[in-house]
Amino acid sequence: MLTNLMADFLPIQQDNALGLLVNGHRYDLDSMDSDPLLDRINEWDYPIFEMKDQAKDLILSQMCYKIFREVGLFEAFKIPVHEFLNYFHAVESGYREKPYHNRMHAADVLHGVYYLTSQPIPGFTQIPSDATDSPLHKTIGV
């Protein structure tokens, strides 16, 4: 079934001046790389509704692209950007316009998971991996 779904999204055209064209939707990579709204992904209070207004039906694929670019996953795993966008556009197109569980909700959850796994936690102290160096071990003398 996924292969049939992906077949609908295979036509990709590269136009250096205008970005990538995926199934009739244009992804301007230069704009996404420098977009002020996407650049705010490291903020907990991310303006997801503004992003929805700006990105429309491409909110999830644009958020995924920005996060993969931010953490270096394209380079680390040698992921071709056009195939990545093709895949995530297909995933995104599978979301129905329901009141809550939709592509905007998926992008919002993705942002939350990204933020919680990538940002330092205020007041958090790293516990040493070696138990003999732990403050608890030194305190109770075990």
C-alpha positions in Angstrom: 0.0 0.0 0.0 2.8 2.4 0.8 4.3 1.7 -2.6 1.1 2.7 -4.3 0.9 5.8 -2.1 4.5 6.8 -2.9 3.9 6.3 -6.6 1.6 9.3 -6.5 4.4 11.5 -5.2 7.4 10.4 -7.3 7.5 13.2 -9.8 10.1 15.6 -8.4 11.7 18.4 -10.4 14.8 20.3 -9.5 14.7 24.0 -10.3 17.7 25.6 -8.7 16.1 29.1 -8.9 12.8 27.9 -7.4 13.7 24.9 -5.2 12.1 21.4 -5.4 8.7 20.7 -7.0 7.1 17.7 -5.2 3.6 16.7 -6.5 2.7 20.2 -7.4 4.1 21.8 -4.2 7.2 23.9 -4.4 9.8 23.7 -1.6 12.1 26.6 -1.7 15.1 25.2 0.3 16.9 28.6 0.6 13.8 30.2 2.1 13.2 27.3 4.5 16.8 27.4 5.6 16.5 31.1 6.4 12.9 31.4 7.4 12.5 33.4 10.6 9.6 31.4 11.8 11.3 28.0 11.2 14.4 29.5 12.9 12.4 29.6 16.1 12.2 25.9 16.6 14.5 26.1 19.6 11.8 28.0 21.5 9.4 26.1 23.8 6.6 28.6 23.0 6.7 27.9 19.2 4.1 29.8 17.2 2.6 26.8 15.6 -0.6 28.6 14.4 1.6 31.2 12.6 3.5 28.4 11.1 0.2 26.8 9.9 -0.8 30.1 8.3 2.5 30.4 6.5 3.2 26.8 5.5 -0.5 25.7 4.9 -0.6 22.0 3.9 3.3 21.7 4.0 3.6 22.4 7.8 4.8 18.9 8.7 7.2 18.4 5.9 8.8 21.8 6.4 9.1 21.3 10.2 10.7 17.8 9.5 13.1 19.4 7.0 14.2 22.1 9.4 14.8 19.7 12.3 16.7 17.2 10.1 18.8 20.2 8.8 19.3 21.6 12.3 20.6 18.4 13.8 22.6 17.3 10.7 20.7 14.2 9.8 20.9 14.8 6.1 24.6 14.8 6.2 25.1 12.1 8.9 22.9 9.6 7.0 23.4 10.9 3.5 19.7 11.4 3.0 18.8 13.0 -0.4 16.7 16.0 0.3 14.4 15.5 -2.7 13.6 11.9 -1.5 13.1 13.1 2.0 10.6 15.8 1.0 8.9 13.3 -1.3 8.4 10.9 1.5 7.3 13.4 4.1 5.0 15.0 1.7 3.3 11.6 1.2 3.1 11.1 4.9 1.7 14.6 5.4 -0.9 14.1 2.6 -2.2 11.1 4.5 -3.5 13.3 7.3 -7.1 14.2 7.1 -8.5 17.6 8.1 -9.9 16.6 11.5 -10.4 19.1 14.3 -7.3 18.0 16.3 -5.4 15.0 14.9 -4.2 16.6 11.7 -0.9 17.6 10.1 -0.6 20.7 12.3 -0.9 18.6 15.4 1.7 16.2 14.1 4.1 19.2 13.5 3.3 20.5 16.9 4.1 17.2 18.6 7.3 16.8 16.4 8.4 20.3 17.6 7.7 19.3 21.3 9.7 16.1 21.0 12.5 17.9 19.2 12.6 20.6 21.9 12.5 18.3 24.8 15.3 16.1 23.4 17.6 18.8 22.2 17.5 21.7 24.8 19.2 21.8 28.2 17.0 21.4 31.2 17.4 24.3 33.7 18.6 23.1 37.0 19.4 19.6 35.8 22.7 18.1 37.0 24.1 15.2 35.1 24.4 12.0 37.2 27.8 10.4 36.6 27.6 7.1 34.8 30.1 5.5 37.2 28.2 4.7 40.4 31.3 5.0 42.6 31.6 8.7 41.7 28.0 9.4 42.5 27.1 11.9 45.2 24.8 9.3 46.8 27.6 6.8 46.9 30.0 9.3 48.6 27.3 10.5 51.1 26.2 7.1 52.3 29.7 5.5 51.9 28.5 2.4 50.1 
